[in-house]
Amino acid sequence: MLAKVRSCATVGLDGAIVEVEVDISSGLPSFTIVGLPDAAVQEAKERVRAAIRNSGGTFPMKRIVVNLAPADLKKAGPAYDLPIAVGILLSSEQLSADVSRTVFLGELSLDGNLRHTTGILPMVALAYQQGIPEVIVPEADAREASLVEGTAIIPAASLARLVRHFRGEETIPAYKPDGAHNTTVLLSAVTDLAEIKGQEHVKRALEVAAAGGHNLIMSGPPGAGKTLLARALPSILPPLTNEEALEVTKIYSVSGLLPSDTPLVQQRPFRAPHYTISSAGLVGGGHFPKPGEISLSHRGVLFLDELPEFGNALLELLRQPLEDKMVTISRAQGRVTFPASFMLVGAMNPCPCGYYGDPVRQCTCPPGLIARYQRRISGPFLDRVDIFVEVPRVDYDKLADNRRGEPSAAVQARVSAARSRQVQRFRGSRLTCNAEMTPAEIREFCVIEDSAQSLLKSAMKQLSLSARAFHRILKLARTIADLDDPAIIKAHHVAEAIQYRPRRIL
């Protein structure tokens, strides 16, 4: 008898419906899975065999062929265990049920229980888009699946209980979320700006960067507070919107980094990879492409400490994602695109010893070594950064001062107000902040007064700025103006934007 059961596959962050066809015929006992399965799917044979037996069923000792259609789509992961088991039970007539309007997802343990499975959210979202009214998922993943409204989520704890549900012996009610979602802690440490002594101009730069989603590089001697300042940036970013939270949750679900008890990511990601990371770890990749650090920091912050140590080759890989806000990974099996709209924050020393230009401690690096160190970061990469700021050492008087600075909550209120103005400005488009503006939006929204025009013209000549740098100054000036809430960009807004350009090649 032939049985057909629906399941899903993940392709990047999207899903694809997979039809699991099971045919049982007479002949020598065998179990064959076809349809481009990977090793995890091939191993499903032993898991399904043990799960059916330990759930009170009978595994048929006949010739079993399982086809995963479409056959040209690579199938990976253990999510096909449950649909294969249900298909075998239907084909062997141990179960009789109409499953034509149901999608089955889940990994089976040997005792028949259903385990947490990665990628549930995009697969359930696809089922909803395809008009499939019911999805059966592991009980541990019900809260994540329930984020997709309009689809009945049936949480199954085990194969045996699911069989009783279809036989009418026991009813598994559809999952109803209680509305109280846990949140994933994506920040290794949250620092309040009030706890950072001095560095007021750097805090202002962080505020401007947060208000417009601009990239930022900090340069200064060791121990000046660059890492601490970077870790304070998430505390002043505006909260994620519902749409952004779902985008980030999909990425972490596909990556297997979403805890089973945490259905929704509600904090902006903060990723700080070490400079020994590989290119696949940074931008994504693998035989079956998975999101890299730049996608895991989507709608959040990617912090690169000791920036020159990453090497020119790794940093050049970031040039295209910084412009396009997405990364495309091409493999023999096809192309996968992951979102990568992140704020880049870099921290670096001005030289290998770290004290070049320091007024207190003398630099011991020869000039040639300093030049080679600075050339590790290419000009085209630096041209994609909006804000460059020096982080000097903090003197004793400021460190010993017990007075607290301005708290992050107050700065976040100003940043959120500026972002709200940008949301209103870009209503109806895909833009979310000033940093994403194209030349068309710059021409429309970056209107500057005459005195600012003269100032910008002089800066272009004296600093030999490129066309990209010209546009970035305008976008940065628009953000500074948004913090003040004027309609027209004024001269002092342009002046502040210009002073964030590098005074020398870093």
ZAMARGU-4260 file (C-alpha; in steps of 0.2 Angstrom, whole numbers, plus 5000, padded with zeros to 4 digits):
<rodrens>
0) 5000/5000/5000 | 5006/5018/4996 | 5005/5031/5009 | 5009/5050/5007 | 5013/5061/5022
5) 5019/5080/5021 | 5034/5087/5029 | 5045/5102/5027 | 5063/5106/5022 | 5073/5122/5026
10) 5082/5131/5012 | 5092/5145/5020 | 5078/5154/5030 | 5064/5148/5019 | 5055/5132/5019
15) 5050/5119/5005 | 5036/5106/5006 | 5042/5089/5006 | 5031/5074/5002 | 5036/5058/5010
20) 5030/5043/5000 | 5030/5026/5008 | 5028/5010/4999 | 5027/4993/5007 | 5028/4978/4995
25) 5032/4959/4997 | 5049/4953/4995 | 5065/4952/5005 | 5065/4963/5020 | 5073/4980/5016
30) 5072/4998/5021 | 5077/5011/5007 | 5076/5030/5008 | 5078/5039/4991 | 5077/5058/4987
35) 5094/5065/4991 | 5094/5061/5009 | 5110/5066/5020 | 5117/5055/5033 | 5105/5061/5046
40) 5090/5056/5036 | 5098/5039/5031 | 5101/5036/5050 | 5082/5039/5052 | 5079/5020/5047
45) 5086/5014/5063 | 5077/5027/5074 | 5061/5024/5065 | 5062/5005/5067 | 5066/5006/5086
50) 5053/5020/5089 | 5038/5010/5081 | 5043/4994/5090 | 5044/5004/5107 | 5028/5013/5104
55) 5018/4997/5103 | 5018/4995/5084 | 5024/4982/5073 | 5038/4986/5060 | 5034/4977/5044
60) 5047/4964/5039 | 5044/4968/5020 | 5052/4978/5007 | 5050/4997/5012 | 5054/5011/5000
65) 5053/5029/5006 | 5054/5043/4993 | 5057/5061/4999 | 5050/5072/4985 | 5055/5083/4976
70) 5070/5072/4973 | 5081/5086/4967 | 5081/5095/4984 | 5094/5090/4996 | 5086/5083/5013
75) 5096/5086/5029 | 5092/5084/5047 | 5082/5073/5058 | 5065/5082/5055 | 5059/5068/5043
80) 5059/5054/5057 | 5040/5058/5062 | 5033/5058/5044 | 5042/5043/5039 | 5036/5033/5054
85) 5018/5039/5051 | 5020/5035/5033 | 5025/5017/5038 | 5011/5015/5050 | 4998/5021/5037
90) 5006/5010/5023 | 5006/4995/5034 | 4987/4998/5039 | 4991/5000/5057 | 4984/5017/5056
95) 4970/5024/5046 | 4968/5043/5045 | 4967/5057/5033 | 4983/5067/5034 | 4982/5076/5018
100) 4980/5093/5027 | 4993/5090/5040 | 5012/5093/5041 | 5023/5082/5052 | 5039/5088/5059
105) 5050/5080/5072 | 5065/5070/5077 | 5061/5053/5086 | 5071/5045/5100 | 5072/5026/5101
110) 5058/5025/5114 | 5047/5035/5102 | 5047/5051/5111 | 5049/5067/5100 | 5064/5078/5102
115) 5067/5097/5100 | 5070/5100/5081 | 5079/5115/5073 | 5071/5126/5060 | 5053/5124/5066
120) 5048/5142/5064 | 5052/5144/5045 | 5044/5127/5042 | 5028/5131/5051 | 5027/5148/5042
125) 5028/5139/5025 | 5014/5127/5030 | 5003/5143/5034 | 5008/5151/5017 | 5003/5135/5008
130) 4986/5135/5016 | 4989/5119/5027 | 4979/5121/5042 | 4987/5109/5054 | 5005/5106/5059
135) 5011/5092/5071 | 5027/5097/5080 | 5037/5090/5096 | 5029/5096/5112 | 5045/5105/5116
140) 5044/5116/5100 | 5025/5120/5102 | 5028/5138/5109 | 5040/5142/5094 | 5028/5135/5081
145) 5014/5145/5089 | 5022/5162/5084 | 5014/5158/5067 | 4996/5163/5069 | 4982/5155/5059
150) 4989/5137/5060 | 4983/5124/5072 | 4999/5117/5081 | 4997/5100/5088 | 5010/5096/5101
155) 5015/5078/5101 | 5025/5071/5116 | 5028/5054/5108 | 5023/5043/5093 | 5012/5032/5103
160) 5002/5047/5109 | 5000/5053/5092 | 4994/5036/5086 | 4981/5036/5099 | 4976/5054/5094
165) 4973/5048/5076 | 4963/5033/5082 | 4952/5043/5092 | 4957/5035/5109 | 4965/5051/5115
170) 4963/5069/5109 | 4979/5081/5109 | 4972/5098/5110 | 4979/5112/5099 | 4992/5122/5108
175) 4987/5139/5114 | 5000/5151/5119 | 4999/5159/5136 | 5006/5175/5130 | 5021/5175/5142
180) 5036/5172/5131 | 5054/5170/5138 | 5067/5180/5130 | 5084/5174/5123 | 5099/5182/5131
185) 5110/5185/5117 | 5121/5198/5126 | 5136/5191/5135 | 5136/5206/5146 | 5125/5222/5146
190) 5134/5238/5152 | 5126/5254/5157 | 5134/5270/5150 | 5132/5277/5167 | 5145/5265/5173
195) 5158/5271/5161 | 5169/5285/5167 | 5174/5299/5155 | 5174/5296/5136 | 5159/5308/5133
200) 5163/5311/5115 | 5164/5292/5112 | 5147/5290/5120 | 5140/5304/5109 | 5147/5294/5094
205) 5139/5278/5100 | 5122/5288/5102 | 5123/5294/5084 | 5128/5277/5078 | 5113/5269/5087
210) 5101/5282/5081 | 5105/5279/5062 | 5111/5261/5062 | 5129/5267/5057 | 5145/5257/5057
215) 5158/5263/5069 | 5177/5260/5072 | 5185/5265/5089 | 5204/5267/5090 | 5215/5269/5105
220) 5228/5262/5117 | 5225/5246/5127 | 5214/5248/5142 | 5205/5264/5137 | 5188/5256/5137
225) 5184/5252/5119 | 5177/5234/5122 | 5167/5241/5137 | 5160/5255/5126 | 5155/5242/5113
230) 5146/5231/5125 | 5136/5246/5131 | 5129/5249/5113 | 5115/5237/5114 | 5109/5245/5130
235) 5104/5261/5120 | 5097/5253/5104 | 5079/5253/5102 | 5069/5237/5106 | 5065/5225/5092
240) 5049/5227/5083 | 5038/5211/5081 | 5043/5209/5063 | 5062/5211/5067 | 5060/5199/5082
245) 5053/5186/5070 | 5067/5188/5057 | 5080/5186/5071 | 5071/5171/5078 | 5070/5162/5061
250) 5089/5164/5060 | 5092/5157/5077 | 5080/5143/5074 | 5088/5137/5058 | 5105/5138/5067
255) 5100/5127/5081 | 5104/5141/5094 | 5086/5144/5099 | 5083/5136/5116 | 5067/5125/5116
260) 5060/5135/5131 | 5062/5152/5122 | 5051/5154/5107 | 5055/5172/5103 | 5071/5182/5102
265) 5066/5199/5110 | 5084/5207/5112 | 5095/5213/5099 | 5109/5201/5095 | 5127/5206/5100
270) 5140/5194/5092 | 5159/5196/5096 | 5168/5183/5086 | 5187/5180/5089 | 5199/5185/5076
275) 5204/5167/5073 | 5186/5163/5065 | 5185/5156/5048 | 5177/5164/5033 | 5163/5151/5034
280) 5160/5155/5052 | 5160/5173/5049 | 5149/5175/5033 | 5141/5157/5033 | 5144/5142/5023
285) 5146/5123/5025 | 5141/5109/5014 | 5123/5113/5019 | 5125/5132/5021 | 5121/5139/5039
290) 5121/5157/5044 | 5137/5164/5050 | 5141/5178/5063 | 5135/5192/5051 | 5118/5184/5050
295) 5117/5179/5068 | 5120/5198/5072 | 5105/5203/5060 | 5096/5218/5067 | 5109/5219/5081
300) 5128/5222/5083 | 5143/5213/5076 | 5158/5218/5087 | 5175/5214/5080 | 5188/5217/5093
305) 5207/5219/5088 | 5200/5223/5070 | 5217/5222/5061 | 5220/5204/5067 | 5206/5198/5057
310) 5216/5200/5042 | 5213/5208/5025 | 5204/5193/5017 | 5191/5191/5031 | 5187/5209/5032
315) 5185/5210/5013 | 5172/5197/5014 | 5161/5210/5024 | 5161/5223/5010 | 5147/5216/5001
320) 5136/5212/5016 | 5139/5230/5023 | 5132/5237/5007 | 5118/5225/5002 | 5112/5220/5020
325) 5112/5202/5014 | 5124/5188/5010 | 5122/5175/4996 | 5131/5158/4998 | 5133/5148/4982
330) 5136/5129/4982 | 5134/5115/4969 | 5117/5112/4976 | 5111/5129/4973 | 5112/5147/4981
335) 5106/5152/4998 | 5103/5170/5004 | 5104/5175/5022 | 5099/5192/5029 | 5114/5202/5036
340) 5108/5219/5042 | 5119/5223/5056 | 5129/5237/5064 | 5148/5234/5063 | 5158/5240/5078
345) 5176/5238/5077 | 5190/5241/5090 | 5208/5242/5087 | 5225/5249/5093 | 5234/5262/5082
350) 5249/5251/5081 | 5255/5233/5086 | 5261/5239/5104 | 5245/5250/5105 | 5253/5266/5111
355) 5256/5276/5094 | 5251/5294/5098 | 5248/5291/5116 | 5253/5306/5126 | 5259/5296/5141
360) 5268/5280/5135 | 5280/5280/5121 | 5277/5269/5106 | 5291/5256/5103 | 5285/5251/5085
365) 5296/5256/5070 | 5287/5266/5057 | 5287/5252/5044 | 5279/5241/5056 | 5265/5254/5060
370) 5262/5256/5042 | 5260/5238/5038 | 5249/5236/5053 | 5237/5250/5047 | 5237/5243/5029
375) 5229/5227/5036 | 5212/5237/5034 | 5209/5242/5016 | 5203/5259/5010 | 5187/5252/5002
380) 5183/5243/5019 | 5186/5259/5028 | 5175/5269/5016 | 5160/5258/5021 | 5162/5264/5039
385) 5153/5280/5044 | 5160/5285/5061 | 5179/5284/5067 | 5182/5290/5084 | 5198/5291/5095
390) 5197/5283/5112 | 5210/5291/5123 | 5216/5285/5140 | 5206/5290/5155 | 5215/5301/5168
395) 5214/5297/5187 | 5202/5311/5191 | 5188/5304/5180 | 5191/5286/5186 | 5190/5291/5204
400) 5175/5302/5202 | 5160/5293/5210 | 5147/5303/5201 | 5137/5292/5188 | 5135/5298/5170
405) 5120/5299/5160 | 5111/5282/5161 | 5108/5271/5145 | 5089/5273/5147 | 5090/5291/5144
410) 5101/5289/5129 | 5089/5275/5122 | 5074/5287/5124 | 5083/5299/5112 | 5088/5286/5100
415) 5071/5278/5100 | 5063/5295/5096 | 5076/5297/5081 | 5072/5280/5075 | 5053/5284/5075
420) 5056/5299/5064 | 5065/5288/5052 | 5051/5275/5052 | 5039/5289/5048 | 5050/5295/5034
425) 5053/5278/5026 | 5035/5272/5028 | 5030/5262/5013 | 5048/5257/5009 | 5059/5243/5015
430) 5071/5255/5023 | 5072/5255/5042 | 5085/5268/5047 | 5096/5282/5039 | 5111/5270/5036
435) 5101/5260/5023 | 5097/5275/5012 | 5102/5274/4994 | 5107/5290/4983 | 5088/5292/4979
440) 5083/5294/4997 | 5098/5304/5001 | 5093/5317/4987 | 5075/5317/4994 | 5078/5318/5012
445) 5095/5325/5015 | 5091/5343/5012 | 5105/5355/5019 | 5106/5374/5021 | 5117/5385/5011
450) 5131/5387/5024 | 5131/5368/5026 | 5133/5366/5008 | 5149/5377/5008 | 5156/5367/5023
455) 5153/5351/5014 | 5161/5357/4998 | 5177/5362/5007 | 5178/5346/5017 | 5177/5336/5000
460) 5192/5345/4993 | 5203/5346/5008 | 5200/5327/5014 | 5199/5320/4996 | 5183/5311/5000
465) 5175/5298/4988 | 5157/5299/4982 | 5153/5285/4995 | 5161/5295/5009 | 5151/5310/5003
470) 5134/5301/5004 | 5139/5293/5021 | 5142/5311/5028 | 5125/5316/5022 | 5117/5301/5030
475) 5126/5304/5046 | 5121/5322/5046 | 5103/5317/5043 | 5104/5306/5059 | 5112/5320/5069
480) 5098/5331/5064 | 5085/5318/5069 | 5092/5318/5086 | 5089/5337/5087 | 5072/5335/5077
485) 5075/5349/5064 | 5068/5346/5046 | 5083/5353/5037 | 5101/5348/5040 | 5111/5363/5047
490) 5129/5368/5047 | 5133/5361/5064 | 5126/5344/5060 | 5137/5343/5044 | 5152/5349/5055
495) 5149/5335/5067 | 5147/5322/5054 | 5163/5327/5045 | 5173/5326/5061 | 5169/5308/5062
500) 5179/5305/5047 | 5197/5298/5050 | 5210/5311/5051 | 5223/5299/5046 | 5223/5281/5038
505) 5220/5270/5053
</rodrens>
